[in-house]
Amino acid sequence: MTLIRLWRAKHNNRLVLTYALASGYVSLAIAEFGDNDPEHAPALIVSDHIEVINSDFAAAIRELSNRYSRYTKGSPMAVVILGPSVYQSVQLERPNLPVEEITQALRYNLRDLVSLPPTDIVADYYDAPVQLAGQDKINAIVADRKVLKPVLNEIHQVTENILGIFSEEQAIAQLFTDQNEPAVVAYQHDLEPALLQVYAQGKLQVNRVVRSLEQLSLLGADEIDLGGASPLSVEVQRSADYFERQLRQRPIRELIIAVGSKHRQSIAKQLNQDLGLESRWVEYPEWARELAVGDFSDFPVLGGVMLAQRLRNAKQVAA
């Protein structure tokens, strides 16, 4: 699923520009794919970000594109990733329609479930990998047309080879494809809502956007010692309970932490006390470590690079 399917590739440019929109800034990752082997890691060339003034994402994209204009020649691939503050994620019953008609109908099915009027809704969906007995649900991703239009207009000044627009939850999932045993991933950075995700067999099984945790990475050591991370423990437990009890899946054995906090030891201590789960801090993929920011705020653009590689490989196989 891509929020907007925009594949227009007519070139063999191996560069991809991945723009990620978040609360207050835009990130850019530029990577190069060396060959057609899907197992071959990309080469990360640029990882940067810029502050957004007055919610003008297009202006920030323009400045980043100009800053790295030497990489915009020859119509490179481009991907856009939306942070949870820029989209809404809703689970609903699959509309009783042919597959090719569902996306178009979503704006009307979602009008009572999201805060946008139908005329401003841009939506797509992906299938929920695990279902309760008798259910057939989809995960809809909803964005505001008024936000997306100037963003796309600006990127079109750089390239016509736009692969698509994706949600952060989809981008992050590309970094956990080797997670076979059931685990909860707690991901949060800056002032973005937290993602509480369950992975098993290399796939995203459960995704929850928790807006009440948007201050988590900003907590001081004293606040954490006084129980400031306890709300995260509650949300981790809720995600595990849903996966194990309602979806009737194997027990969660591990907690993977990816929170942009300077106080990792204090957060881990709180979570271990509250949950009794084996926990670890996530590691950056090897190909991204040299330019890694370190606080996980660049995970969406790195996941976007992997999405681009997957789409590129699929296109070449189909050609």
C-alpha positions in Angstrom: 0.0 0.0 0.0 1.2 3.5 -0.8 -0.9 6.5 0.2 -0.5 7.8 -3.4 0.7 5.5 -6.2 2.9 7.7 -8.3 5.4 5.4 -10.0 6.5 7.2 -13.2 10.0 5.8 -13.6 11.5 6.1 -17.0 15.1 6.3 -16.0 17.8 4.1 -14.4 18.9 6.5 -11.8 20.0 4.6 -8.7 19.5 7.5 -6.3 16.6 7.8 -4.0 15.6 11.0 -2.0 13.5 10.2 1.0 11.7 13.1 2.7 10.0 12.6 6.1 7.5 15.1 7.5 7.3 15.3 11.2 6.1 17.8 13.9 8.3 20.8 13.3 10.9 19.5 10.8 11.5 17.7 7.6 14.3 15.0 7.3 16.0 14.0 4.1 18.0 10.8 3.4 19.7 10.3 0.0 20.9 6.8 -0.8 22.2 4.9 -3.8 21.4 1.4 -4.8 24.4 -0.4 -6.1 22.8 -3.3 -8.0 19.6 -5.2 -8.5 20.2 -7.7 -5.7 17.4 -7.0 -3.1 19.8 -8.3 -0.3 22.5 -5.7 -1.2 22.4 -2.8 1.3 22.0 0.7 -0.1 24.8 3.3 0.3 23.6 6.2 2.5 25.1 9.4 1.1 23.1 12.1 3.0 21.1 12.3 6.2 19.9 15.7 7.2 16.9 17.6 8.6 15.6 21.2 8.7 13.2 23.0 10.9 9.7 23.8 9.5 8.4 27.3 10.0 4.7 28.0 10.2 3.9 24.4 9.1 5.4 25.2 5.7 6.7 21.7 4.8 7.1 22.7 1.1 9.6 25.5 2.0 11.7 23.1 4.1 11.7 20.6 1.3 12.8 23.3 -1.1 15.7 24.3 1.1 16.9 20.7 1.6 16.6 20.0 -2.1 18.6 23.1 -3.0 21.2 22.2 -0.3 21.8 18.9 -2.1 21.0 19.9 -5.6 24.0 17.9 -7.0 22.0 14.7 -6.2 18.8 15.8 -8.0 20.0 15.5 -11.5 18.6 12.8 -13.8 15.2 12.4 -12.2 16.1 10.4 -9.0 13.5 8.3 -7.2 11.7 10.0 -4.4 9.6 8.8 -1.4 7.6 10.8 1.1 7.1 9.5 4.7 4.4 11.1 6.9 4.9 11.2 10.7 1.9 10.4 12.9 1.3 14.1 13.5 0.6 14.5 9.8 -1.6 11.5 9.2 -4.4 9.5 10.9 -4.4 5.7 11.2 -7.8 4.0 11.5 -8.8 0.3 11.6 -12.2 -0.5 10.1 -14.1 -3.3 8.5 -13.3 -3.9 4.8 -15.9 -2.2 2.6 -18.0 -4.7 0.7 -16.6 -3.6 -2.7 -14.2 -4.9 -5.3 -10.5 -4.3 -4.4 -10.0 -1.7 -7.1 -12.9 0.4 -5.7 -12.0 0.4 -1.9 -9.4 3.2 -2.0 -11.8 5.6 -3.8 -14.6 4.8 -1.3 -12.5 5.3 1.8 -13.1 9.0 2.0 -16.8 8.4 2.5 -16.4 5.4 4.9 -14.0 7.4 7.0 -15.8 10.7 7.2 -17.2 9.9 10.7 -13.9 8.4 12.0 -11.4 11.2 11.2 -11.3 15.0 11.7 -11.1 15.9 8.0 -14.0 16.6 5.6 -14.3 14.1 2.8 -13.1 16.6 0.2 -9.8 16.9 2.0 -9.2 13.2 2.6 -6.5 11.4 0.8 -6.5 7.7 1.9 -5.3 4.3 1.2 -5.1 1.1 3.2 -3.2 -2.1 3.9 -4.6 -5.4 5.2 -4.4 -6.2 8.9 -2.1 -9.3 9.0 -3.8 -10.9 11.9 -7.6 -10.9 12.3 -10.0 -11.9 15.0 -12.2 -14.8 14.0 -15.0 -13.6 11.8 -13.4 -10.2 11.2 -12.1 -8.7 8.0 -10.4 -5.4 8.8 -8.1 -3.0 7.0 -5.8 -0.4 8.3 -6.6 3.0 6.6 -4.0 5.8 6.4 -5.6 9.2 6.1 -3.8 12.5 5.2 -4.9 16.0 4.4 -5.0 16.9 0.7 -4.2 20.6 1.6 -1.0 19.4 3.3 0.1 17.0 0.5 -0.5 19.2 -2.5 2.2 21.8 -1.9 4.6 19.0 -0.8 4.1 17.1 -4.0 4.3 20.3 -6.1 7.7 21.1 -4.5 9.1 17.6 -5.0 7.9 17.7 -8.7 10.3 20.6 -9.1 13.1 18.1 -8.4 11.9 14.9 -10.0 8.8 13.3 -11.7 9.9 9.9 -10.4 7.9 9.8 -7.2 7.4 6.3 -5.9 4.7 7.1 -3.4 3.7 8.5 0.0 3.8 6.2 3.0 3.0 6.4 6.7 5.7 6.3 9.3 4.3 3.0 10.6 5.0 1.4 7.2 8.5 2.9 7.0 9.5 1.8 10.5 8.3 -1.8 9.7 11.1 -2.0 7.0 13.7 -2.0 9.8 12.3 -5.0 11.6 11.9 -7.5 8.9 14.4 -9.9 10.7 12.3 -9.9 13.9 10.9 -13.5 13.8 10.0 -14.0 17.5 7.0 -11.9 18.8 8.2 -8.6 20.2 6.8 -5.2 21.0 8.6 -2.2 19.6 8.2 1.1 21.4 9.1 3.9 19.0 8.9 7.7 19.7 11.0 10.7 18.9 10.8 14.5 19.4 7.1 15.7 19.7 5.7 12.9 17.6 3.0 10.4 18.9 4.5 7.1 19.9 4.1 4.0 17.8 3.5 0.8 19.8 4.0 -2.1 17.3 4.1 -5.9 17.5 6.3 -7.8 15.1 6.4 -11.5 14.4 7.8 -13.6 11.6 9.3 -10.4 10.1 6.0 -8.6 9.7 4.1 -5.9 11.4 1.2 -7.5 13.3 -0.2 -4.7 15.4 0.2 -1.0 15.2 -1.1 1.6 17.7 -0.5 5.3 17.4 -0.4 6.7 21.0 -0.7 10.5 21.0 -0.5 10.8 24.8 3.1 9.8 24.7 4.4 12.6 22.5 6.4 14.1 25.3 8.1 10.8 26.3 11.5 11.5 24.7 11.7 14.9 26.4 11.4 13.6 29.9 14.3 14.5 32.3 16.1 11.9 34.4 14.3 13.1 37.6 10.9 12.8 35.9 11.6 9.3 34.7 12.9 8.3 38.2 9.5 9.5 39.6 7.6 7.2 37.2 7.4 9.4 34.1 7.9 6.4 31.9 5.1 4.3 33.5 2.5 5.4 30.9 4.8 3.7 28.3 4.8 0.5 30.3 1.0 0.6 30.3 0.8 1.0 26.5 3.4 -1.8 26.0 1.3 -4.1 28.2 -1.9 -3.2 26.3 -0.2 -4.0 23.0 1.0 -7.4 24.3 -2.4 -8.2 25.8 -4.1 -7.5 22.5 -1.7 -9.6 20.5 -1.8 -12.5 23.0 -5.3 -12.6 24.3 -7.6 -11.1 21.6 -5.6 -12.2 18.6 -4.6 -15.5 20.3 -1.0 -15.4 19.3 2.2 -16.6 20.9 3.4 -14.7 24.0 5.5 -11.6 23.7 9.0 -12.4 24.9 10.9 -9.2 24.1 10.5 -5.4 24.2 12.6 -3.4 21.7 13.0 0.2 22.7 13.5 3.0 20.2 12.8 6.2 22.1 14.8 9.4 21.4 15.7 10.0 25.0 19.1 10.8 26.5 18.2 8.8 29.6 18.2 5.3 28.2 19.2 3.5 31.4 16.4 5.2 33.4 13.8 4.3 30.9 15.0 0.7 30.6 15.0 0.4 34.4 11.4 1.6 34.6 10.2 -0.7 31.9 12.0 -3.7 33.3 10.5 -3.1 36.7 7.0 -2.7 35.4 6.9 -5.4 32.8 9.4 -8.1 33.5 10.1 -8.5 29.8 13.5 -9.0 28.3 14.3 -5.6 26.7 16.9 -4.1 24.5 17.6 -0.9 22.6 17.3 -1.1 18.9 20.4 -0.9 16.7 20.7 1.0 13.5 21.1 -1.0 10.3 24.8 -1.4 9.5 24.6 0.6 6.2 23.2 3.6 8.1 25.5 3.7 11.2 28.1 6.1 9.9 25.5 8.9 9.3 23.0 7.9 11.9 21.6 10.7 14.1 21.5 8.4 17.0 18.2 9.4 18.6 16.1 7.3 16.1 14.5 10.4 14.6 16.0 9.4 11.2 14.3 5.9 11.3 11.4 7.1 9.1 13.7 8.2 6.2 15.9 5.1 6.6 12.8 2.9 6.4 11.7 5.0 3.4 15.0 4.1 1.7 14.2 0.4 2.2 10.7 0.9 0.9 12.1 2.5 -2.3 14.5 -0.4 -2.7 11.6 -2.9 -2.4 9.5 -1.0 -5.0 12.4 -0.6 -7.3 13.2 -4.3 -7.2 9.5 -5.2 -7.7 9.3 -2.9 -10.7 12.4 -4.5 -12.3 11.1 -8.0 -11.8 7.8 -7.1 -13.4 9.6 -5.4 -16.4 
